[in-house]
Amino acid sequence: MWKTRFGALLLLIIGAGVGYFIYASEPKLHEGKTVYGQAFSEKFPFKLGLDLSGGVQLLYKADVSSVKPTEVKAAMDSLRDVIERRINTFGVSEPIVQIEEKGGITGPVEERLIVELPGITDVKRAVEMIGQTPKLEFMTERSKAELEAYNNAVEKFKADQAAGKPLVIPAELLAGPYVPTELNGRFLERAVLEFDATTREPIVSIVFNNEGSDLFAKITKENIGKTVAIYLDRDLGNSEPISAPVVREAIVGGKAQITGQFTAAEAKTLVGRLNSGALPVDKLELLSTQTISAPLGAKALAAGITAALWGLVIVAGFLILWYRLPGVVATVALAIYVVLMLALFKFFHITMTSAGIAGFILSIGMAVDANILIFERTKEELRKGHGVHDAVREGFDRAWTSIRDSNISSIITAIILFWFGTSLIKGFALTFGLGVIVSMFSAITISRVLLFALPFKGHGSIVRALFGSGFFKLK
Amino acid sequence: MFIVKYRKFFFALSALVIGLSFFAMLTKGFNAGIDFKGGSIIEVSYEARPDFENLKQALDGAGFADARVQMAGDKDVMVKTRSLSEADRQALTTALSLGGTLQMEEKRFSSIGPTIGKELRSKAWLAIVMVILGIVLFIAYAFRHVSEPISSWKYGAITTFTLLHDIIVPAGVFVWLGKEVDTLFVVALLSIMGVSVHDTIVVFDRIRENLKLKISNDFMTTVGTSLRQTFTRSINTSLTVMIVLATLFFFGPASTKDFSLILWIGIAIGTYSSVFIASPLLVELEKRQNRG
């Protein structure tokens, strides 16, 4: 008996502790005043989905048709890095850039990129920033004859221009002094700004991936003493290379340095452009856009909280009125269930969405079910003339198979829903599934320990009144 | 128990309601939301809202002749149209602000490409089939030791029938109301299935236990007693779930209103079917089996 009471006390203390943790972690709950343990608990804020915080969600399809199948994953990983870098210039607090492989079961495999920008509603800028696919190309000089022809064409063009003659643009001029190589931004791993140790001159270091290193070694070997031009968005009309360093020696190992007459600021811009130019897929196609304004999200959040609170209050009222003393116990167990769930959301950074809140609210209703099953069963046993203690024990034992089997079916549903998952549904499935599991624990452990800890024995009239239910009187 | 005795009446009632649901689906058809058919929706809030006619004219002029305009509240306007690119979206917002002459706030915008819509549609069907399959297999497994007087797979079959019953009726009601069928609608249907099975299992579990205890030689009496024993629980559980769903409907976010409504209907139907349909069906199957 005392052991059970000690257990019950411990559960209540833990419940209260978790409750306090939630209280301390949300500044809004204590009106901004500093409370004990705030610094620690605030490290675990609720993670709000876009529909509650407001923001933009963009879903892209990445065209990877020219990437080798074995390298698709690597390409997508670096695509994510590139997009993340671009987004960071937005100054968004917690952007999410996710890659997702779709299909297999429902269609051909497709590589997707999900970008979520909380708090941003300027879709136009976001789309421009992400959607532009700057193309970085490495080009080598034309053959001597062709280069001569090009130079002659340039001379002639300039002369004609000076003389005021009608301008004819020859084919050589259009073709430019460089020829494309296989090497492009797809093979660039990153560019970094460095400074020469002795001269303090800025240096732009570039690092290629394995395949890029081989290509670069080949190109430099064949072009010693010549220039290699780096173009950005040549097909968008940028006819001048961003840099055309002279190759001094064949470079193996995939690292190259661009030095030249540039200031630190210019070098920094170049690094930025090189990095952003290294989009490792062919094309990004915008599949869907979702924007929710911040006030609308805040309204949805407030409404969700109000609904959850009202749900709790009414259910607690119903439980206490109908089931009396066990109802009070069930209400305490429900309260512990709620704080446990909230703590789990915080600890595992589970994203809260309006669908997630709906799942949570639904799970509150379901959490009570196990208690109802147990109490109805207990009442039957009491009717048979058992003492309270035995009746409660029987009630728990006999209700268990029902609770187990019915909850397993809910868990099956939650798992399939999670798999079905767009982020909206995943939120629902996760809170609902987690709720079912945690509620099973709270109903059979917390309610049980608390009920056994109560100081009632036998079946006197007071006990019968306390454990009775509804409008019925236990005989 | 009277429920078992007058089971034919309840069977007829359900058959009628299911018939009506199918009739609604066939005649009215599903009103697919943009996430299932692709398209876009924009919701804006004006300082001073223009007339419907003016808006429609502006939209026609900007190439959105197909757009459906809906006034909401005092200041808000919702427009549904085809799936839009970023440039299209800008054209749309310009048109909605009557060329930038009106102050407005863009509250919500979603555009879903046709590929995503198609993908979600096939996934939704797949999910429904998988949930049913998973549940049937689980029930057949959970009741594998129960073979007298009727075999365990029949429990599974009846559960499946009840499941379908419980999603067809709310779906029919939704079609009847002309509500939009979107991803959340499917989630609601799947959750209804989970809860419906929950209810049916509790009753079946009691029948399973009472069969083991051999409380009566008559199967019909056993089922009737089990029903009576679980009746309060069925009602009370559904009541609590329906209470929380009602709070979600009345106080919750606008985006989950329809969701809570359909769940509410589904839970009500699910409780009805587990008490008035599933167990009486067991008795019916047993009677037929004995007869011939």
Interface residues (C-beta under 8 A of the other chain):
Chain A: D51 L59 K61 K102 G103 I105 T106 G107 T121 V123 K124 V127 E128 G131 L286 L287 S288 T289 Q290 T291 I292 S293 P295 L296 K299 A300 L301 A303 G304 T306 A307 A308 W310 G311 I314 V315 F318 L319 W322 S354 A355 I357 A358 I361 L362 I364 G365 M366 V368 D369 I372 L373 E376 E380 R398 T401 S402 D405 S406 N407 I408 S409 S410 I412 T413 A414 I416 L417 W419 F420 T422 L424 I425 F428 F432 G470
Chain B: D35 S40 S83 L84 S85 E86 R89 Q90 E105 E106 K107 R108 F109 S110 S111 I112 G113 T115 I116 E119 L120 S122 K123 A124 L126 A127 M130 V131 G134 I135 F138 I139 A142 T183 L184 V186 V187 L190 S191 M193 G194 V195 V197 H198 D199 I201 V202 D205 R206 E209 Q229 T230 T232 R233 N236 T237 L239 T240 V241 M242 I243 V244 L245 T247 L248 F250 F251 G252 P253 A254 S255 T256 F259 S260 L263
